Amino acid sequence: MANVKVELNELFAVHPVTELPPDVLGELQSILRLHSITPQELLYKWESYSMKMGMDQASLDLGTARALKKDLQEMLERDSRGKAHIRSADKRGAFATPRAGKGDDVFGMLNGFVPNTPSQRPPTGASKRKAVFETPAQPKAAKANGTSSPSDARGVLGEETSGIRGVAFADRADPGHIVQTLNEHLEPFEAPMAPPAEPRLKLTAATDLKKFGYKPMAMHLSEASEVLDDRIDEFQNIIQEHHHLEDSAFGNASSQSTEETIAVGRIASDTLEGRLNAASLLLETSRRTGAGLRVPLKVDAVSHGFFPGQIVACKGINASGEYFAVSEVLEIPLLPPTVSLPSVLDAHNERLGVEEEGDASNPSCAMNVLLAAGPFTADDNLAFEPLHTLCEKAAESYADMLILVGPILDVEHPLLASGDFDLPDDGSIEPDKATLTDVFRILVGTPLRDLAQKVPSISITLIPSSRDILNKHVSWPQENFTGRKDLGLPKQAKMVTNPVNIALNEIVVGISAHDVLYDLRREELVVGRPKEDNIMARMPAHLIQQRHFYPLYPPVDRNVLPMTGTTGGIATGMPLDIGYMKLGEWFTSRPDMLITPSALAPFVKVVNGVIVINPGPLSKRRGAGTYSQFSVYPKKVTDQERDVERSRGARVGHDVFNRARIDIVKI
């Protein structure tokens, strides 16, 4: 019992609090006993419940703990009722005696010829449509108790769910409160008296954006299989070179042999349903090394984290021909860090206003960047108040760059999905002829144009999401937004792809709009005790090791993702185009920063020399969210480094994790 209390405090207590209140701890222990689950599983259920309700995951108190307990109990009862209904139907079977309904027409023979006999004819098209679009009746549970959870746990716009009410943006708690800081010893950016006359930041794309203009939904199976095969073979070459192995050291994991061999392949599951577990773990080989066969893995002797699509190198034996017993999982080498010539760094420092050696530590010389991820407005309105407030913050601090990661116009927003909303007065359009492009121009373009007018030196970068209504490129990797003029964007706005690597002066930043951290956390199978216990550090480590923005394959089934606020309630999911997966790979070096927006709790961490940032959504479904602000100091270049460049052309590492202050801030 003491161990359970310690684990609950570690998982649920939010810094600076180290212990939960006794009443909250008692409720959590009660849930563990009732449902026979572990504290880690309870944390997953709490995170899922928080996302469903649009709450801050840090707001765990006695009331929310009881609401969670009630929600879990209702879900259990619904599952039990559904299973009982299926069992009763199976018992009746095909030999059950038909029962007469009203009018006693057992076999439908009368078919309306006798008065008061219901017709057995199939419904007409009109009646079908009426049934489909008819407003559903209020659930009995909701009628009996207005504060109970909806029967399908999806939530409808405007109704109360488990007693949790939406909070108006003007009434949000602790605006401007810093949730987490990296390198707190560094001073935040010091805004000047007036905006700079020239841009202090040079923005370049480290990704070939033209390659993303492929034709979506035109995937060929042969191309997809070649891409998947090539990835396994490329990693085998990388592992062989790193560990200095001979060709004879590698073998086919599916072939029976008593000799130890190394097999490189892709982790897969023996079933399309359910989560990966130790019993369903398979290794898929390439056609070159194993004829594309799959073999079960026995991983009792190792400690490692696995997920579908992961490329691994396993050392072991297949003595019986039935499974491959793994004795060791070989380390995959990391890409080298980014480097630059000292002369290039001097040019960037001069742009930031560094004139002397001591100026590099001046807060006014730091790069000032604001980062926010969608959604940008709550489910009950299209006012985009969080976006307006963010633009005001950028204007007040004379930001060098504003990065906006989609979704911007979210296909999962209830009002946008229904089309039932009013636009502000605008003389340039007729309300009955307004398009979604007009919606973007008025609701999103207006605050961005105002910001560009106040701070002409700013750069604004927009990254789309597969949930963005206006992006016609429906698959991932995804093409950038098009039509700057039609969208009403200022000339300072740059539209890039999803995913993308961009360079802010010398700093390389990798950005992907899809919530890969949530997908990884859901699909990961941890065997034994991994090297990294912190799940928020382990998930980004998988991305860095696999050298890819989305290494999972196949993607997570969208039916198991958290429900949306739309009528159907099913999430968009990951529309992966396998034939173009290579556009999501990292090729030459690790980025200095990795931006991975997620529905998980916002955080900033240094993982394998990379600053990983989850800014969280700017707006939650029923309340305000968070954003991130960077203050990146110039890189100090010594005379010795300049001399080495002149003699040998040597480059210098960026070490951004030592000179960047990153704040996660409540909007």
C-alpha positions in Angstrom: 0.0 0.0 0.0 2.9 2.4 0.8 4.4 1.7 -2.6 1.1 2.5 -4.3 0.9 5.8 -2.4 4.4 6.7 -3.5 3.7 5.9 -7.1 0.4 7.9 -7.1 2.2 10.9 -5.7 5.0 10.6 -8.3 2.5 10.4 -11.2 -0.2 12.8 -10.1 1.4 15.4 -7.9 2.3 18.6 -9.9 5.5 20.5 -9.1 6.1 22.2 -6.6 3.6 20.0 -4.7 5.1 16.6 -3.9 2.2 14.9 -2.2 -1.5 14.7 -3.0 -4.1 15.7 -0.3 -5.3 12.6 1.7 -8.9 12.8 0.4 -7.7 12.9 -3.3 -5.3 10.1 -2.6 -8.1 8.0 -1.0 -10.3 8.5 -4.1 -7.5 7.4 -6.4 -6.8 4.3 -4.3 -10.5 3.5 -4.4 -10.5 3.6 -8.2 -7.5 1.3 -8.3 -9.3 -1.2 -6.1 -12.6 -1.0 -7.9 -11.2 -1.5 -11.4 -8.1 -3.6 -10.6 -5.7 -1.3 -12.5 -2.2 0.0 -11.9 -1.4 3.7 -11.1 0.1 4.0 -14.5 -3.1 2.9 -16.2 -5.1 5.2 -14.0 -2.8 8.1 -15.2 -3.7 7.2 -18.8 -7.4 7.3 -18.0 -7.0 10.6 -16.2 -5.2 12.1 -19.1 -7.8 10.8 -21.5 -10.6 12.2 -19.3 -8.9 15.6 -19.0 -8.6 15.8 -22.8 -12.2 14.8 -23.2 -13.4 17.4 -20.8 -11.0 20.1 -22.0 -9.5 20.5 -18.5 -6.0 21.2 -17.3 -4.4 18.0 -16.2 -2.9 19.8 -13.2 -6.4 20.5 -11.9 -6.8 17.2 -10.0 -8.8 17.8 -6.8 -11.4 16.0 -4.8 -14.2 17.1 -7.1 -12.5 16.1 -10.4 -11.3 12.8 -8.8 -14.9 11.9 -8.0 -16.0 13.0 -11.4 -13.4 10.7 -12.9 -14.5 7.8 -10.7 -18.1 8.3 -11.8 -17.2 8.5 -15.4 -15.2 5.2 -15.2 -18.0 3.5 -13.4 -20.6 4.7 -16.0 -18.3 3.4 -18.8 -18.0 0.1 -17.1 -21.8 -0.2 -16.7 -22.3 0.7 -20.4 -19.9 -2.0 -21.4 -21.6 -4.5 -19.2 -25.0 -3.7 -20.6 -23.7 -4.0 -24.1 -22.1 -7.4 -23.4 -25.3 -8.6 -21.7 -27.3 -7.6 -24.7 -25.0 -9.5 -27.1 -25.1 -12.6 -24.9 -28.9 -12.5 -24.8 -29.1 -12.1 -28.5 -26.7 -15.0 -29.0 -28.8 -17.2 -26.7 -32.0 -16.5 -28.7 -30.1 -17.4 -31.9 -31.7 -18.3 -35.2 -34.2 -20.8 -33.6 -36.0 -18.3 -31.3 -39.7 -18.1 -31.7 -40.8 -14.8 -33.3 -42.8 -12.6 -30.9 -45.8 -10.6 -32.1 -45.6 -6.8 -31.7 -48.5 -4.4 -31.6 -51.2 -5.8 -33.9 -50.1 -9.5 -33.4 -48.7 -9.7 -37.0 -46.0 -12.3 -36.2 -44.6 -12.9 -39.6 -45.6 -9.6 -41.3 -48.1 -11.4 -43.5 -50.9 -8.8 -43.0 -48.5 -6.0 -43.9 -50.9 -3.1 -43.3 -54.0 -4.7 -44.7 -55.6 -4.9 -41.3 -56.2 -1.6 -39.4 -53.6 -0.8 -36.7 -51.2 -3.4 -38.2 -47.8 -1.8 -38.6 -46.4 -2.0 -42.1 -43.3 -4.2 -42.6 -42.1 -2.4 -45.7 -38.6 -1.0 -45.7 -38.5 2.8 -45.1 -38.4 5.1 -48.0 -35.4 7.3 -48.9 -37.1 10.3 -47.3 -37.8 8.4 -44.0 -34.2 7.2 -44.0 -32.8 10.7 -44.3 -35.2 11.9 -41.6 -34.0 9.2 -39.3 -30.3 10.0 -40.0 -30.6 13.7 -39.4 -33.2 13.6 -36.6 -32.0 15.1 -33.3 -31.3 12.2 -30.9 -33.4 12.0 -27.7 -31.8 13.0 -24.5 -30.2 9.9 -22.7 -32.2 8.6 -19.8 -29.2 9.1 -17.5 -29.1 12.8 -18.5 -32.8 13.2 -17.8 -32.4 11.7 -14.4 -29.3 13.5 -13.4 -28.2 16.6 -15.3 -24.6 16.3 -14.1 -24.0 12.8 -15.3 -21.7 11.9 -18.1 -23.2 11.6 -21.6 -23.9 8.0 -22.5 -21.3 7.9 -25.3 -18.8 10.0 -23.4 -18.4 12.4 -26.4 -19.8 15.6 -25.1 -22.0 18.0 -27.1 -21.4 21.7 -27.6 -23.1 23.7 -24.9 -24.2 20.9 -22.6 -22.7 20.2 -19.2 -20.6 17.1 -18.9 -19.8 15.5 -15.6 -20.4 18.8 -13.9 -17.5 20.4 -15.8 -18.4 23.8 -17.2 -16.5 25.7 -19.9 -14.6 28.7 -18.7 -15.0 32.0 -20.6 -11.6 33.2 -21.9 -12.0 36.5 -20.0 -12.4 34.5 -16.8 -9.4 32.2 -17.3 -7.2 31.6 -14.3 -3.6 32.8 -13.9 -3.0 34.4 -17.4 0.7 34.8 -18.0 1.6 32.3 -15.3 4.8 30.4 -16.3 4.1 26.6 -16.0 7.7 25.4 -16.7 11.0 26.9 -17.6 14.2 25.5 -19.1 17.4 27.2 -18.1 15.7 29.4 -15.5 19.1 31.0 -14.7 19.0 32.9 -18.0 17.2 36.2 -18.1 14.2 36.5 -20.4 14.4 38.6 -23.6 14.5 42.3 -22.8 12.2 44.2 -25.2 13.6 47.4 -26.8 11.9 50.8 -26.7 10.9 50.5 -30.4 10.7 47.6 -32.9 14.0 47.0 -34.8 14.3 48.7 -38.2 15.5 45.4 -39.9 14.6 41.8 -39.2 17.0 40.3 -36.6 16.2 36.8 -37.7 17.0 35.1 -41.0 14.5 32.3 -41.8 15.5 29.5 -44.2 13.9 26.2 -45.0 16.1 23.2 -44.4 13.5 21.0 -46.1 12.8 20.8 -49.9 9.2 22.2 -49.8 8.6 21.4 -53.5 8.7 17.6 -52.9 5.6 17.9 -50.7 3.5 18.8 -53.7 2.8 15.2 -54.6 -0.6 13.9 -55.6 -2.4 12.5 -52.5 -4.6 9.4 -52.5 -2.6 7.9 -55.4 -0.5 5.4 -53.4 0.6 2.1 -55.1 1.2 -1.0 -53.0 4.4 -1.8 -54.8 5.8 1.7 -54.0 4.7 1.5 -50.4 6.3 -1.9 -49.8 9.6 -0.7 -51.3 9.7 2.3 -49.0 9.1 0.1 -46.0 11.8 -2.4 -47.2 14.3 0.3 -47.9 14.0 1.7 -44.4 14.9 -1.6 -42.8 17.9 -2.1 -45.2 19.2 1.5 -44.5 19.1 0.9 -40.8 21.0 -2.4 -41.2 23.8 -0.5 -43.0 23.9 2.2 -40.3 24.0 -0.4 -37.5 26.7 -2.5 -39.3 28.9 0.6 -39.7 28.4 1.8 -36.2 29.1 -1.5 -34.5 31.9 -2.6 -37.0 30.1 -5.8 -37.9 30.8 -8.3 -40.7 28.1 -9.3 -43.2 28.1 -12.8 -41.7 26.9 -11.4 -38.4 23.5 -10.7 -39.8 20.9 -13.4 -40.5 17.3 -14.3 -41.1 15.4 -14.3 -37.8 12.7 -16.7 -39.2 15.2 -19.4 -40.1 15.8 -22.2 -37.6 19.4 -22.1 -36.3 21.4 -22.8 -33.1 23.9 -20.1 -33.9 23.4 -16.6 -32.5 22.7 -14.0 -35.2 21.7 -10.3 -35.5 18.3 -9.6 -37.2 17.2 -6.1 -38.3 13.5 -5.6 -38.8 10.4 -3.7 -38.1 8.3 -4.3 -34.9 4.8 -5.4 -35.8 1.8 -7.0 -34.0 0.1 -10.3 -34.9 -3.3 -8.6 -34.7 -4.8 -5.4 -36.1 -6.9 -4.9 -33.0 -5.8 -4.0 -29.5 -2.5 -2.8 -28.2 0.9 -4.3 -28.7 1.9 -6.8 -25.9 4.6 -9.3 -25.3 2.6 -12.2 -26.7 1.7 -10.4 -30.0 5.2 -9.0 -30.7 6.6 -9.8 -34.1 9.7 -8.8 -36.1 9.1 -8.1 -39.8 12.1 -8.6 -42.0 12.8 -7.1 -45.3 12.6 -9.0 -48.6 16.4 -8.9 -49.0 17.3 -10.2 -45.5 14.3 -12.4 -44.6 12.0 -12.7 -47.6 9.6 -10.3 -45.8 8.6 -12.9 -43.3 7.4 -12.2 -39.7 8.6 -14.1 -36.7 7.4 -13.9 -33.1 9.9 -12.4 -30.6 10.6 -13.6 -27.1 11.9 -10.6 -25.2 11.9 -11.8 -21.6 15.7 -11.4 -21.3 15.8 -7.7 -22.3 14.6 -4.3 -21.1 13.4 -2.1 -23.9 10.5 0.0 -25.2 8.9 -1.3 -28.4 6.2 0.2 -30.7 4.7 -0.8 -34.1 6.9 0.5 -36.9 10.1 0.7 -34.9 13.3 -0.5 -36.5 15.3 -2.6 -34.2 18.4 -4.8 -34.3 18.0 -7.9 -32.2 20.7 -10.4 -31.3 19.4 -13.8 -30.5 18.6 -17.4 -31.5 15.8 -19.2 -33.3 16.5 -22.7 -32.1 13.0 -24.1 -32.5 12.0 -22.3 -35.7 8.9 -21.0 -33.9 10.2 -17.8 -32.3 13.3 -15.7 -32.1 14.6 -15.4 -28.5 16.2 -12.0 -28.1 19.3 -11.7 -25.8 20.2 -8.1 -26.7 18.8 -5.1 -28.5 21.6 -3.3 -30.2 21.9 0.4 -29.9 21.0 2.5 -32.9 23.5 5.4 -33.3 22.2 9.0 -33.2 22.6 11.5 -35.9 25.4 14.1 -35.3 24.4 17.5 -33.8 24.1 20.5 -36.1 27.2 22.6 -36.6 28.1 25.9 -38.4 31.2 27.8 -39.4 32.4 30.4 -36.9 32.2 33.1 -39.6 28.5 32.2 -40.2 27.8 32.5 -36.4 29.5 35.9 -36.4 27.2 37.1 -39.1 24.1 35.9 -37.2 25.4 37.5 -34.0 25.9 40.8 -35.8 22.3 40.6 -37.0 21.2 40.2 -33.4 23.1 43.3 -32.4 26.2 41.8 -30.9 29.1 44.2 -31.4 31.5 43.1 -28.7 32.4 39.9 -26.9 30.4 40.8 -23.8 27.2 41.6 -25.7 26.4 38.0 -26.2 25.1 37.7 -22.7 22.9 40.8 -22.9 19.2 39.9 -22.7 18.4 42.5 -25.4 20.6 40.6 -27.9 18.6 37.3 -27.4 16.4 36.0 -30.1 12.7 36.4 -29.1 10.3 33.7 -30.5 6.7 32.9 -29.6 5.3 29.4 -30.4 1.7 28.3 -30.3 -0.2 25.2 -31.5 -3.9 24.8 -32.4 -6.7 24.8 -31.8 -6.8 28.5 -31.4 -10.3 28.9 -30.1 -12.7 27.1 -27.8 -15.4 24.7 -29.0 -18.3 27.1 -28.2 -17.2 30.1 -30.3 -15.1 31.3 -33.2 -13.9 34.5 -31.6 -10.2 33.3 -31.7 -9.6 35.3 -28.4 -6.4 33.3 -27.6 -4.9 34.1 -31.0 -5.7 37.8 -30.6 -4.1 37.8 -27.1 -1.0 36.0 -28.4 -0.6 38.5 -31.2 -0.9 41.3 -28.7 1.9 39.6 -26.6 4.1 39.3 -29.7 3.5 43.0 -30.5 4.3 44.1 -26.9 7.6 42.2 -26.8 8.6 43.0 -30.4 8.9 39.3 -31.2 11.4 38.3 -33.9 9.2 35.4 -34.9 5.7 33.9 -34.3 5.3 30.2 -35.1 1.7 29.0 -35.5 1.3 25.2 -35.8 -2.1 23.9 -37.0 -4.9 23.1 -36.8 -5.9 26.7 -37.4 -9.4 26.2 -38.9 -10.0 22.9 -37.3 -12.2 20.3 -39.0 -13.0 18.9 -35.6 -14.4 22.2 -34.3 -18.2 21.7 -33.7 -19.2 25.0 -35.3 -17.0 24.7 -38.3 -18.1 21.1 -38.8 -21.8 22.1 -38.7 -21.4 25.3 -40.7 -23.9 27.0 -38.3 -22.1 30.2 -37.3 -22.1 33.9 -38.1 -19.3 36.0 -39.4 -18.4 39.5 -38.2 -19.6 42.3 -40.4 -17.4 42.6 -43.4 -18.4 44.7 -46.4 -16.2 42.8 -48.8 -18.3 39.6 -48.7 -21.9 38.5 -48.9 -22.8 36.3 -45.9 -24.7 33.8 -48.1 -21.7 33.5 -50.5 -18.9 33.3 -47.9 -16.4 30.6 -48.2 -14.0 29.0 -45.7 -11.2 31.1 -47.3 -13.2 34.2 -46.2 -13.6 32.8 -42.7 -9.8 32.4 -42.5 -9.2 35.9 -43.9 -11.5 37.5 -41.4 -11.0 35.5 -38.2 -7.3 34.6 -38.6 -5.8 37.0 -41.1 -7.0 40.1 -39.3 -5.0 39.7 -36.1 -1.9 38.6 -38.1 -2.2 41.7 -40.3 -2.5 43.9 -37.3 0.6 42.3 -35.7 2.6 42.7 -38.9 1.6 46.4 -39.0 2.8 47.0 -35.4 6.0 45.0 -35.8 7.1 45.1 -39.4 10.4 43.2 -38.7 8.6 40.1 -37.4 8.5 36.8 -39.3 5.3 34.7 -39.1 5.5 31.0 -39.9 2.4 28.8 -40.4 2.5 25.0 -40.4 -0.6 23.1 -41.5 -2.2 20.1 -39.9 -4.2 17.2 -41.4 -7.1 18.7 -39.4 -7.0 22.0 -41.3 -10.1 22.6 -43.4 -8.3 24.9 -45.9 -5.4 22.6 -46.7 -6.6 20.4 -49.6 -3.5 18.1 -49.2 -5.3 15.5 -47.1 -2.4 13.1 -46.4 0.8 13.3 -44.3 3.5 14.4 -45.2 1.5 17.5 -46.0 1.9 20.4 -48.5 1.9 24.0 -47.2 -1.0 26.4 -47.3 -1.5 28.2 -50.6 -3.0 31.6 -51.6 -1.4 34.2 -49.3 -3.5 37.0 -50.8 -6.8 35.1 -50.6 -6.1 34.2 -47.0 -5.4 37.8 -46.1 -1.9 37.1 -44.8 0.8 39.8 -44.6 4.0 39.6 -46.5 5.8 38.7 -43.3 4.0 35.3 -43.2 5.7 32.2 -44.5 3.7 29.1 -45.2 5.7 25.8 -44.8 5.0 22.1 -44.9 4.1 19.6 -42.3 6.6 18.3 -41.2 9.4 20.8 -41.8 13.0 21.7 -40.7 13.6 25.4 -40.6 16.6 27.4 -39.6 16.2 30.5 -37.4 19.6 32.1 -38.0 21.9 29.1 -37.3 19.3 27.2 -35.1 17.7 24.2 -36.8 14.1 23.6 -35.7 12.1 20.5 -36.6 8.3 20.8 -36.5 5.5 18.3 -37.0 1.8 19.2 -36.4 0.6 15.7 -35.7 0.3 14.5 -32.1 3.0 11.8 -32.4 3.7 11.8 -28.6 0.1 10.7 -27.8 0.2 8.0 -30.4 3.6 6.7 -29.1 2.5 6.7 -25.5 -0.6 4.7 -26.4 1.2 2.1 -28.6 4.4 1.7 -26.7 5.2 -1.7 -25.0 7.7 -1.4 -22.2 9.5 -4.7 -21.4 11.5 -4.9 -18.2 12.9 -1.6 -16.9 14.0 0.8 -19.7 17.0 3.1 -19.4 14.6 6.2 -19.3 11.8 6.0 -16.7 10.3 9.4 -17.6 7.7 8.8 -20.2 7.8 12.4 -21.4 11.5 12.0 -22.2 11.3 8.4 -23.5 8.7 9.3 -26.3 10.9 12.0 -27.9 13.9 9.7 -27.6 12.1 7.3 -29.9 11.8 10.0 -32.5 15.4 11.0 -32.2 16.7 7.4 -32.4 14.4 6.4 -35.3 15.3 9.7 -37.2 11.8 10.3 -38.2 8.9 12.7 -37.3 6.4 9.8 -37.3 8.1 6.4 -37.0 4.9 4.4 -36.1 3.5 2.0 -38.7 0.6 1.4 -39.0 -0.8 4.6 -37.6 -3.1 4.5 -34.6 -6.7 3.6 -35.4 -8.6 6.9 -35.2 -11.6 5.0 -33.6 -9.5 4.7 -30.4 -8.4 8.3 -30.3 -10.1 10.8 -27.9 -13.5 11.8 -29.1 -14.0 15.2 -30.7 -16.8 17.7 -30.1 -18.4 17.2 -33.5 -21.6 15.2 -34.2 -19.8 12.0 -35.2 -17.1 12.4 -32.6 -14.5 10.4 -34.4 -11.0 12.0 -34.6 -9.3 12.7 -37.9 -6.3 10.4 -37.1 -3.1 10.1 -39.1 -3.7 10.0 -42.9 -0.2 8.6 -43.6 0.9 8.2 -47.2 3.4 5.4 -47.0 4.9 6.1 -50.4 6.2 9.5 -49.2 7.2 8.5 -45.6 10.8 9.4 -46.5 9.8 13.1 -46.5 9.4 12.8 -42.7 13.0 11.5 -42.2 16.0 13.3 -40.7 19.0 12.9 -43.0 22.2 14.6 -41.9 21.9 15.8 -38.3 19.6 16.1 -35.3 17.7 19.4 -35.0 18.6 21.8 -32.2 14.9 22.0 -31.3 12.1 19.6 -31.9 8.5 21.0 -31.7 5.9 18.3 -31.2 2.5 19.7 -30.1 0.5 17.2 -28.2 -2.7 16.9 -26.1 -0.4 15.5 -23.3 0.7 17.9 -20.6 2.9 20.7 -22.0 6.6 20.3 -21.3 10.1 21.3 -22.4 13.0 18.9 -22.0 16.5 18.3 -23.3 16.7 14.8 -24.8 19.9 13.5 -26.4 21.1 17.1 -26.9 17.8 18.2 -28.5 15.4 20.7 -26.9 12.0 19.0 -27.2 9.0 21.3 -26.8 5.3 20.5 -26.4 3.7 23.9 -26.1 0.2 22.4 -25.6 -2.8 23.8 -27.4 -3.4 27.5 -27.3 -7.0 26.8 -26.6 -8.6 23.7 -25.0 -12.1 22.6 -25.9 -13.5 24.4 -22.8 -10.9 26.8 -21.7 -7.6 28.6 -22.3 -4.4 26.8 -23.0 -0.6 27.5 -23.1 2.1 28.7 -25.5 5.9 28.8 -25.4 8.3 31.7 -25.5 12.0 31.4 -26.4 14.9 33.6 -25.5 17.9 32.2 -27.3 21.2 34.0 -26.6 23.8 34.4 -29.3 26.5 31.7 -29.6 29.9 32.9 -28.3 32.7 32.4 -30.8 36.3 32.5 -29.6 39.3 33.6 -31.6 40.7 30.1 -31.4 37.6 28.7 -33.2 38.0 31.4 -35.9 41.7 30.5 -36.3 40.8 26.8 -36.7 38.2 27.6 -39.3 40.8 29.5 -41.3 43.3 26.7 -41.1 41.1 23.6 -41.4 37.6 24.8 -42.1 36.4 23.3 -38.8 32.8 23.9 -37.7 31.4 24.7 -34.2 28.5 23.0 -32.4 25.4 25.1 -31.7 24.8 24.0 -28.0 21.4 25.6 -28.1 20.3 23.7 -25.0 22.8 25.7 -22.9 21.9 29.2 -24.2 18.1 29.0 -24.6 15.6 30.0 -22.0 12.3 28.3 -22.9 9.1 29.2 -21.0 5.7 27.4 -21.1 3.2 30.1 -20.4 -0.6 30.2 -19.8 -2.2 32.4 -22.3 
